[in-house]
């Protein structure tokens, strides 16, 4: 780096990029990259964010001294491409990989060729790197030589967590920020310290603990939480951001032109419940804290943007918490994890809620005018024909009450109890997984059919890269993505679209019937 010149950094957002280009998550902007840029900006480091696909296409605007990448485990192929490209284009830059993929640090480093991987909460580690500390002395930083500190960093307590401010101006680096769902973190960590009781491929099995035992460290070495999830193992019990910080961030984002805000949390109902919390059921939600959070978020957004919440545990959703959500964010969507419709399977996975509790939560949400989206996973360890059949039946029973069913294929995550288990089979080739996947598609297609003939309001975000001469519109509020005829001149406009047909369970075909405003 030339003497006297400020350090320059590039943050590559590869979250959801898969093989190098986002497909299913094009209207999602996560909070992690902006969080890292907040640390860089606080130190006077010139930085910007670039999408993985744009970097691979050679669209980088600056030469950099520091190149950072954030991606998920599913993005390993994109990470490989980024490593090759970055070594050619910025051979002198210090390269760091973080995000969920870094939970398996040596694999991430081998594939990318990067200098360092930062595991877990990376704030303190990144600051130490920027301070020039000896790499081998920084917890949570791994190198290809294996000489760095091979342990996770100590977790931030709630006070330290609230000292960090994510960048808001870097939202402008995203080409479709004005139409995308922009995530604002409000809770980090999870209160579910149940553990899977399934025998694992590494020979471990939970045998010592009695019901209700939620130790921070298991004598058998089983990570806490649902067997397929790594959140409590990596981030620990939930900690909450101050509601004034959340409101301020939302206000700044809306002023910059953001129109869709999502409050990000493994469970929004963990907000303010307490510190060092390892019980997903008791105490009940902190209703006053939840009301302050949501009320402040709604006021900060004003009439210029919509605000929705993300995940809730069925074990914590009750009429009082649902009413608070509905009063502050009328008709908002909420996302509820169920994963399996079989009770015994659910318990053995370490789930915080039984399938019946999920059905109850869906009905509570509907009773208060909320729009429940429910998650399932096919191909999970322990899946059988019986568990799959019961899951498919539960999906169909939920059909009239849910807004959408999402059925994922199981993939083992680093840091989770199921880290060493095999990936679930594709639903197209496995009879049992196919039962679950087909039931989800049936429900979603029937829901999309409801839109046919209706007029929706969307923001035109980008060209449809698969249908020439068409553009993609993201809904002003939560809802399906729409494709319609139109040129690039429409991008940025808020338009009304009459729905002609459901192309798939994820996409509607529409016809533009009016432009609401120019340059939304």
C-alpha positions in Angstrom: 0.0 0.0 0.0 1.5 3.4 -1.0 2.7 5.5 2.0 0.2 8.1 3.0 -2.7 6.8 1.0 -5.8 5.5 2.8 -6.5 1.8 2.8 -9.1 0.7 0.3 -11.3 -2.4 0.8 -13.8 -4.3 -1.3 -16.5 -6.4 0.3 -17.9 -9.1 -2.1 -21.4 -10.2 -1.2 -21.6 -13.8 -2.4 -24.5 -14.8 -0.1 -26.8 -17.1 -2.1 -24.6 -17.0 -5.2 -24.4 -20.7 -5.6 -22.3 -21.3 -8.6 -21.6 -17.6 -9.0 -24.9 -15.9 -9.7 -28.0 -15.4 -7.5 -31.2 -17.0 -8.8 -33.7 -17.6 -6.0 -32.7 -14.7 -3.8 -32.3 -11.8 -6.2 -34.5 -9.5 -4.1 -32.6 -10.2 -0.8 -29.9 -8.0 0.7 -28.5 -9.5 3.9 -27.1 -7.4 6.7 -23.7 -9.1 7.1 -21.7 -7.2 4.4 -23.0 -3.8 5.6 -22.1 -4.8 9.1 -18.5 -5.4 8.1 -18.4 -2.2 6.1 -19.5 -0.3 9.2 -16.3 -1.4 11.0 -14.2 -0.3 8.0 -15.9 3.1 7.7 -15.5 3.7 11.5 -11.7 3.4 10.8 -11.7 5.7 7.8 -11.2 2.9 5.3 -12.6 3.6 1.9 -14.8 0.6 1.0 -17.6 -0.6 -1.2 -19.8 -3.7 -1.7 -20.0 -5.6 -4.9 -22.1 -8.6 -5.8 -20.3 -11.8 -6.6 -21.7 -12.0 -10.2 -20.5 -8.4 -10.9 -17.0 -9.0 -9.6 -16.7 -12.2 -11.7 -17.9 -10.1 -14.7 -15.0 -7.7 -14.2 -17.0 -4.7 -12.9 -14.9 -3.8 -9.9 -14.4 0.0 -9.7 -11.4 0.3 -7.5 -8.0 -1.4 -6.9 -8.0 -2.6 -3.3 -5.6 -3.4 -0.5 -8.1 -5.6 1.4 -10.6 -7.9 -0.3 -13.3 -9.6 1.9 -15.9 -12.2 0.8 -19.0 -13.3 2.7 -20.8 -16.4 1.5 -22.8 -19.4 2.7 -21.9 -23.1 2.6 -24.0 -23.5 -0.6 -21.8 -20.9 -2.3 -18.7 -23.0 -2.3 -18.5 -23.0 -6.1 -18.8 -19.3 -6.3 -16.0 -19.0 -3.7 -13.7 -21.0 -5.9 -14.4 -18.7 -8.8 -13.9 -15.6 -6.6 -10.5 -17.0 -5.4 -9.2 -17.5 -8.9 -10.5 -14.1 -10.1 -9.2 -12.1 -7.1 -5.7 -13.7 -7.3 -5.5 -12.5 -11.0 -7.0 -9.0 -10.4 -5.7 -8.1 -7.0 -2.6 -10.2 -6.3 -1.3 -7.8 -3.7 -4.5 -7.5 -1.7 -4.9 -9.2 1.7 -7.9 -11.6 1.2 -10.3 -12.7 3.9 -13.3 -15.0 3.7 -16.1 -14.9 6.3 -19.7 -15.8 6.7 -21.2 -19.3 7.2 -18.8 -20.9 4.7 -15.9 -20.0 7.0 -17.3 -22.3 9.7 -15.3 -24.9 7.9 -12.2 -22.7 7.6 -9.5 -24.9 6.1 -11.9 -26.1 3.4 -12.9 -22.5 2.6 -9.2 -21.5 2.4 -8.2 -24.5 0.3 -10.9 -23.8 -2.2 -10.5 -20.0 -2.4 -6.7 -19.7 -1.9 -7.4 -16.7 0.4 -5.0 -15.6 3.1 -7.4 -15.9 6.1 -10.8 -17.2 7.2 -12.6 -15.6 10.1 -14.9 -17.9 12.0 -17.9 -17.0 14.1 -18.5 -13.4 15.2 -15.9 -11.5 13.2 -16.0 -8.0 14.6 -13.1 -8.3 17.1 -11.1 -10.5 14.8 -11.4 -8.0 11.9 -10.4 -5.1 14.2 -7.4 -7.0 15.4 -6.3 -7.7 11.8 -6.7 -4.0 10.9 -4.7 -3.1 14.0 -1.8 -5.2 12.7 -1.9 -7.7 15.5 0.0 -11.0 15.1 -2.3 -13.2 13.2 -1.4 -16.3 15.2 -2.7 -14.5 18.4 -6.2 -13.6 17.1 -8.9 -16.1 18.1 -11.2 -17.1 15.2 -8.6 -16.4 12.5 -7.4 -19.3 10.5 -4.7 -19.5 7.8 -3.9 -22.2 5.2 -0.7 -23.1 7.0 -2.7 -23.8 10.2 -0.5 -21.5 12.2 -3.2 -19.1 13.3 -5.3 -19.3 16.5 -7.4 -22.5 16.0 -10.2 -21.5 18.3 -13.5 -19.5 18.0 -13.3 -15.9 19.3 -15.1 -15.2 22.5 -18.7 -14.2 21.8 -19.7 -10.6 22.0 -21.8 -9.7 25.0 -24.9 -7.6 24.4 -23.2 -4.4 25.4 -20.3 -4.9 23.0 -22.7 -6.0 20.3 -24.5 -2.7 20.5 -21.3 -0.7 20.0 -21.2 -1.7 16.3 -23.0 0.3 13.6 -23.6 -1.2 10.2 -23.1 1.0 7.2 -26.2 2.4 5.7 -24.7 4.3 2.7 -23.2 1.1 1.3 -26.8 0.0 0.5 -26.4 2.1 -2.6 -23.8 -0.3 -3.9 -26.6 -2.9 -4.6 -28.1 -2.4 -8.1 -31.7 -3.2 -6.9 -31.6 -1.7 -3.4 -34.7 0.3 -4.1 -36.8 -2.8 -4.7 -35.1 -5.4 -2.6 -35.8 -6.8 0.9 -33.1 -5.2 3.0 -32.4 -7.0 6.2 -31.7 -5.2 9.4 -30.4 -7.3 12.3 -32.2 -7.0 15.6 -31.3 -10.3 17.3 -28.2 -12.5 17.0 -28.1 -16.0 18.5 -30.8 -18.4 19.5 -32.4 -19.6 22.7 -32.9 -23.2 21.6 -30.3 -25.2 23.4 -32.1 -28.5 23.0 -29.9 -31.1 21.3 -30.5 -33.8 18.8 -30.7 -37.3 20.3 -30.0 -39.1 17.0 -26.9 -41.3 16.7 -24.4 -39.3 14.6 -21.9 -40.6 12.0 -19.0 -39.5 14.2 -20.2 -42.0 16.8 -21.6 -39.4 19.2 -25.0 -39.5 20.7 -26.8 -37.6 23.4 -27.3 -40.2 26.2 -26.5 -38.4 29.5 -28.8 -35.5 29.5 -32.3 -35.6 30.9 -35.2 -33.6 29.5 -34.7 -29.9 30.1 -30.9 -30.1 30.4 -29.6 -27.3 28.2 -25.9 -27.0 29.2 -23.7 -24.6 27.3 -21.3 -27.4 26.6 -22.6 -31.0 26.1 -20.5 -33.8 27.8 -21.0 -35.8 24.6 -19.8 -33.0 22.4 -23.2 -32.4 20.7 -23.6 -28.8 19.5 -26.8 -27.1 20.9 -29.9 -26.4 18.8 -31.7 -28.3 16.1 -29.3 -30.9 14.6 -29.3 -29.1 11.2 -28.7 -25.6 12.6 -25.4 -24.0 13.7 -26.7 -20.7 15.0 -26.6 -21.4 18.8 -23.3 -23.2 18.5 -21.6 -20.3 16.7 -23.4 -17.2 18.1 -24.7 -18.6 21.5 -27.8 -17.4 23.3 -29.7 -14.5 21.8 -28.6 -10.9 22.3 -30.7 -7.9 21.2 -29.9 -4.6 19.5 -31.1 -1.4 21.2 -34.4 -0.4 19.6 -33.1 3.1 19.0 -30.2 1.8 17.0 -32.6 -0.3 14.9 -34.9 2.7 14.3 -32.0 5.0 13.3 -30.7 2.4 10.8 -34.1 2.0 9.2 -34.6 5.8 9.0 -31.3 6.2 7.2 -32.0 3.4 4.8 -35.5 4.7 3.9 -34.0 8.2 3.4 -31.6 6.6 0.9 -34.4 5.0 -1.0 -35.0 1.6 0.5 -38.6 0.6 0.4 -38.7 -2.9 1.9 -37.2 -3.6 5.4 -37.0 -7.0 7.0 -36.2 -7.3 10.7 -33.7 -10.1 10.8 -33.5 -12.5 13.7 -33.3 -16.3 14.3 -36.5 -15.5 16.3 -37.9 -12.0 16.6 -39.7 -13.2 19.8 -36.4 -13.7 21.5 -36.0 -9.9 21.5 -35.3 -8.6 25.0 -36.3 -11.9 26.7 -33.1 -12.0 28.8 -29.4 -12.7 28.7 -27.7 -16.1 28.5 -31.1 -17.6 27.6 -31.1 -21.3 26.7 -34.8 -22.1 26.9 -37.0 -21.7 23.8 -40.2 -21.7 25.7 -39.8 -19.9 29.1 -40.0 -17.1 29.9 -42.6 -15.8 27.5 -41.8 -13.0 25.0 -40.9 -9.6 26.4 -44.0 -8.0 25.2 -43.0 -4.4 26.1 -39.6 -4.7 24.5 -41.2 -6.2 21.4 -43.7 -3.4 21.2 -41.0 -0.7 21.5 -38.9 -2.4 18.8 -41.7 -2.8 16.3 -43.3 0.5 17.0 -40.0 2.3 16.5 -39.3 0.4 13.3 -42.8 1.3 11.9 -42.4 5.0 12.8 -38.9 5.1 11.3 -40.2 3.6 8.0 -43.2 5.9 7.9 -45.2 5.9 4.7 -42.1 5.4 2.6 -41.4 1.7 3.2 -42.9 -1.5 4.4 -41.5 -3.4 7.4 -41.8 -7.1 8.0 -40.5 -9.6 10.6 -38.6 -12.7 9.8 -38.6 -15.9 12.0 -40.7 -16.8 15.0 -40.6 -20.0 17.1 -44.1 -21.6 17.4 -43.2 -22.2 21.1 -43.2 -18.5 21.7 -46.0 -17.2 19.4 -49.2 -16.5 21.3 -52.1 -14.2 20.9 -50.5 -11.4 22.8 -47.3 -11.4 20.8 -49.2 -11.8 17.5 -51.4 -8.9 18.4 -48.3 -6.7 19.1 -46.9 -7.6 15.7 -50.2 -7.0 13.9 -50.8 -3.7 15.6 -47.4 -2.3 14.6 -47.0 -4.0 11.3 -50.5 -4.8 9.9 -50.7 -7.8 7.5 -47.0 -8.4 7.7 -45.5 -11.8 6.9 -43.9 -14.0 9.5 -41.7 -17.0 8.9 -42.2 -20.2 11.0 -40.0 -23.2 11.1 -41.6 -26.6 11.3 -39.1 -28.8 9.3 -41.0 -32.1 9.9 -44.6 -33.1 10.5 -43.7 -36.2 12.6 -43.6 -35.6 16.4 -41.0 -38.2 17.3 -38.8 -37.1 14.4 -39.2 -33.5 15.6 -38.1 -34.3 19.2 -35.1 -36.4 18.0 -34.0 -33.4 15.8 -33.9 -31.2 18.9 -36.7 -28.9 17.7 -38.1 -26.3 20.1 -41.6 -26.9 19.0 -43.8 -29.9 18.0 -45.5 -30.0 14.6 -48.9 -29.4 16.4 -47.5 -26.2 17.9 -46.6 -25.0 14.4 -50.2 -25.6 13.2 -51.4 -23.7 16.3 -49.0 -20.8 15.5 -50.1 -20.6 11.9 -53.7 -20.3 13.0 -52.9 -17.7 15.6 -51.0 -15.7 13.0 -54.0 -15.8 10.6 -56.4 -14.9 13.3 -54.5 -11.6 13.7 -54.2 -10.9 10.0 -50.6 -11.9 9.6 -49.3 -13.9 6.7 -47.5 -17.1 7.8 -44.7 -18.6 5.7 -43.7 -22.1 6.9 -40.4 -23.9 6.4 -39.9 -27.7 5.9 -36.7 -29.7 5.1 -36.7 -32.9 3.1 -33.9 -35.4 3.3 -33.2 -34.8 7.0 -31.4 -37.5 9.0 -34.0 -39.8 10.4 -36.4 -39.3 7.5 -38.5 -42.3 6.7 -41.5 -43.0 4.6 -43.7 -42.5 7.6 -42.1 -39.2 8.7 -42.3 -37.9 5.1 -45.9 -39.0 4.7 -46.9 -37.2 7.9 -45.0 -34.1 6.8 -46.8 -34.0 3.5 -50.1 -34.4 5.2 -49.4 -31.5 7.6 -48.4 -29.3 4.7 -51.7 -30.0 3.0 -53.6 -29.3 6.2 -51.9 -26.0 6.5 -52.6 -25.1 2.9 -55.6 -22.9 3.5 -53.9 -20.9 6.3 -50.4 -20.4 5.0 -49.1 -17.8 2.6 -46.4 -20.1 1.3 -44.6 -23.3 2.1 -40.8 -23.5 1.6 -39.3 -27.0 1.4 -35.5 -27.1 1.4 -33.3 -30.1 0.7 -31.1 -30.9 3.7 -27.5 -29.9 3.5 -25.1 -30.3 6.4 -23.8 -27.1 7.9 -20.4 -26.7 9.5 -20.8 -26.2 13.2 -24.1 -28.1 13.4 -24.6 -31.5 15.0 -25.3 -32.9 11.5 -22.1 -31.4 10.0 -20.8 -34.9 9.1 -24.1 -36.3 7.9 -24.7 -36.9 4.1 -26.6 -34.4 2.1 -30.2 -35.4 1.6 -31.2 -37.0 -1.7 -32.8 -34.9 -4.4 -36.6 -34.9 -4.2 -36.9 -35.9 -7.9 -35.0 -39.2 -7.2 -36.1 -40.0 -3.7 -39.7 -41.2 -3.1 -39.9 -39.9 0.5 -38.4 -36.5 -0.2 -40.6 -36.3 -3.3 -43.7 -36.6 -1.1 -42.7 -33.5 0.8 -41.6 -31.5 -2.2 -44.7 -32.2 -4.2 -47.0 -31.3 -1.3 -45.2 -27.9 -1.0 -45.5 -27.3 -4.7 -49.2 -28.1 -4.7 -50.0 -25.7 -1.9 -47.9 -22.9 -3.4 -49.4 -23.3 -6.9 -52.9 -23.2 -5.5 -51.9 -20.0 -3.6 -50.4 -18.4 -6.7 -53.6 -19.2 -8.6 -55.4 -16.8 -6.2 -53.5 -13.9 -7.7 -54.8 -14.5 -11.2 -57.0 -11.6 -12.4 -55.8 -9.4 -9.5 -53.8 -6.2 -9.8 -50.6 -6.0 -7.7 -48.2 -3.1 -7.1 -44.6 -3.9 -7.8 -41.3 -2.1 -8.3 -39.5 -2.9 -11.5 -36.1 -4.1 -10.4 -34.1 -5.6 -13.3 -34.4 -7.3 -16.7 -35.6 -10.9 -16.8 -32.4 -12.6 -17.8 -34.3 -15.8 -18.8 -37.2 -14.2 -20.8 -36.0 -11.7 -23.4 -38.0 -8.5 -23.6 -39.4 -8.9 -20.1 -38.6 -7.3 -16.7 -38.9 -8.5 -13.1 -41.0 -6.7 -10.5 -40.6 -7.2 -6.8 -43.7 -6.7 -4.7 -44.0 -3.5 -2.7 -45.0 -5.7 0.3 -44.2 -9.4 0.8 -45.5 -11.5 -2.1 -44.6 -13.3 -5.3 -42.2 -12.0 -8.0 -43.8 -10.9 -11.2 -42.4 -11.0 -14.8 -43.9 -8.7 -17.4 -43.2 -7.2 -20.9 -41.2 -4.0 -20.8 -37.8 -2.5 -21.4 -35.1 -1.1 -19.2 -36.8 2.3 -19.1 -39.2 0.8 -16.6 -36.5 -0.1 -14.0 -37.0 1.9 -10.9 -40.7 2.6 -11.5 -43.5 1.5 -9.3 -46.2 0.0 -11.5 -49.5 -1.8 -11.3 -49.6 -5.2 -12.9 -52.6 -7.4 -13.7 -51.7 -11.1 -13.1 -52.5 -13.4 -16.1 -51.2 -16.7 -14.9 -48.9 -18.6 -12.5 -45.8 -19.7 -14.3 -44.5 -21.7 -11.3 -44.8 -21.8 -7.5 -42.3 -18.9 -7.4 -43.2 -16.7 -10.4 -46.3 -14.9 -11.8 -46.8 -13.6 -15.3 -48.4 -10.1 -15.4 -49.4 -7.3 -17.7 -48.6 -3.7 -16.8 -51.7 -1.6 -16.5 -50.3 1.6 -15.0 -47.2 3.4 -13.8 -47.6 4.7 -10.2 -44.6 6.9 -10.1 -41.3 7.5 -11.9 -38.1 6.5 -10.3 -39.5 4.7 -7.3 
